[in-house]
Amino acid sequence: MNTRSLLTSSVSRRLLRPVADLIDQRIERRLRSVAAADAASGKALRETAEAVKRQQLTLDLLLGPGGRGLSRIVSPGPLSRLQSEVAELAGDREAAVRNVASAYRLLIGLESLGVGRIAGGTMNICGKLGTIPLLDPPNDEILEIGTLYGMFSTGLIRMMERDGRSPNVTIVDPFAGVQLQPGTPQRSDPTGTPVDERAVRTNLALAGPAGAAARIQRGFSEDPETRAAVSDRRYGVIVVDGDHSAEGVAKDLEWAEQIAAPGGIVVLDDFGDPKWPGIKEALDKHLTGDTRFTYLGKAALSAFLRAS
Ligand SMILES: C[S@@+](CC[C@H](N)C(=O)[O-])C[C@H]1O[C@@H](n2cnc3c(N)ncnc32)[C@H](O)[C@@H]1O
């Protein structure tokens, strides 16, 4: 009798049945435990996915575009580019990285507590707030031309104070109820907040005594009465962020030539932004003429100049 016949004979089958049953039971037990483990890991995966979705929803409410029009979520490429640009302008990488981080936290804090918003992209705002104190302006007089809700000036007060400075802010804006921009249709702000002096005061109050003491001049920056009212001093910092047309920027730069302190910093917002070609056009033209300003460089969409 060969091995195959031996194994398949009815006697052998009877004798081997208990062994075969034992093997079957073991296989079945193993299959059941694998199926149970699969079900448990599927459940764990579903629970993890739900938890991630809830975290994403929470983060979106805190940092997403809802109620302000733009997301404040940061991506690694733009952040590291901004840190390098600020470091180049400031000549100090460690200080640049620190200031960009603290400007970011300030931006989120201000937009959470204040009324309205700060205009523009996250990297551009952090670049301006982070760089200005590092350029060591020659005095603490700050002029912002075009303020919208006054929240950028509020943040700049904080950033200057963090650097041990005593900022004294002057603001010029027509406060037209909406953001005025030549050639751009007027529409209500994504925050729903009217652009008025009351909103600016509420925001400035978030910056403590220096915010409360800020001087607000209602009017257009090119108007002689507006200029006369605030040309009483030489400014260590001038932020040009009002009329974005080439003509408007050219006029503000001409005015800045007269009121910038020696060594003063001029920040030109939205420089190189394809949405506002007039800004670069006006600066390029201005720098070819007789000027006190030297171009220092840019961070995100802001150009920095220093007056002689
Ligand atoms: C881009 S927003 C300013 C944003 C603000 N600097 C910030 O960082 O949040 C421009 C502001 O300038 C104002 N504006 C427009 N034309 C102006 C002018 N000729 N003089 C002063 N402000 C002007 C607009 O009404 C608006 O409030």
The ligand as a MOL file (V3000), in Angstrom:
LIG
                    3D

  0  0  0     0  0            999 V3000
M  V30 BEGIN CTAB
M  V30 COUNTS 27 29 0 0 0
M  V30 BEGIN ATOM
M  V30 1 C -5.5520 98.7690 2.0520 0
M  V30 2 S -6.4590 99.7370 3.1400 0 CHG=1
M  V30 3 C -5.3540 100.0110 4.4540 0
M  V30 4 C -5.0710 98.8020 5.2390 0
M  V30 5 C -4.3430 98.9990 6.5380 0
M  V30 6 N -3.1290 99.7680 6.3820 0
M  V30 7 C -4.0230 97.6510 7.1280 0
M  V30 8 O -2.8460 97.2580 7.0990 0
M  V30 9 O -4.9510 96.9570 7.5780 0 CHG=-1
M  V30 10 C -6.4680 101.2820 2.3450 0
M  V30 11 C -7.1280 102.3770 3.1680 0
M  V30 12 O -6.7640 103.6330 2.6060 0
M  V30 13 C -7.9120 104.4300 2.4710 0
M  V30 14 N -7.6430 105.4240 1.4190 0
M  V30 15 C -8.0030 105.4100 0.1190 0
M  V30 16 N -7.5730 106.5200 -0.4920 0
M  V30 17 C -6.9060 107.2530 0.4410 0
M  V30 18 C -6.2430 108.5000 0.4300 0
M  V30 19 N -6.1590 109.2240 -0.6890 0
M  V30 20 N -5.6950 108.9510 1.5830 0
M  V30 21 C -5.7540 108.2240 2.7130 0
M  V30 22 N -6.3930 107.0260 2.7810 0
M  V30 23 C -6.9510 106.5600 1.6520 0
M  V30 24 C -9.0100 103.4310 2.1610 0
M  V30 25 O -10.2870 103.9580 2.3600 0
M  V30 26 C -8.6290 102.3200 3.1360 0
M  V30 27 O -9.1620 102.5550 4.4050 0
M  V30 END ATOM
M  V30 BEGIN BOND
M  V30 1 1 1 2
M  V30 2 1 2 3
M  V30 3 1 2 10
M  V30 4 1 3 4
M  V30 5 1 4 5
M  V30 6 1 5 6
M  V30 7 1 5 7
M  V30 8 2 7 8
M  V30 9 1 7 9
M  V30 10 1 10 11
M  V30 11 1 11 12
M  V30 12 1 11 26
M  V30 13 1 12 13
M  V30 14 1 13 14
M  V30 15 1 13 24
M  V30 16 1 14 15
M  V30 17 1 14 23
M  V30 18 2 15 16
M  V30 19 1 16 17
M  V30 20 1 17 18
M  V30 21 2 17 23
M  V30 22 1 18 19
M  V30 23 2 18 20
M  V30 24 1 20 21
M  V30 25 2 21 22
M  V30 26 1 22 23
M  V30 27 1 24 25
M  V30 28 1 24 26
M  V30 29 1 26 27
M  V30 END BOND
M  V30 END CTAB
M  END
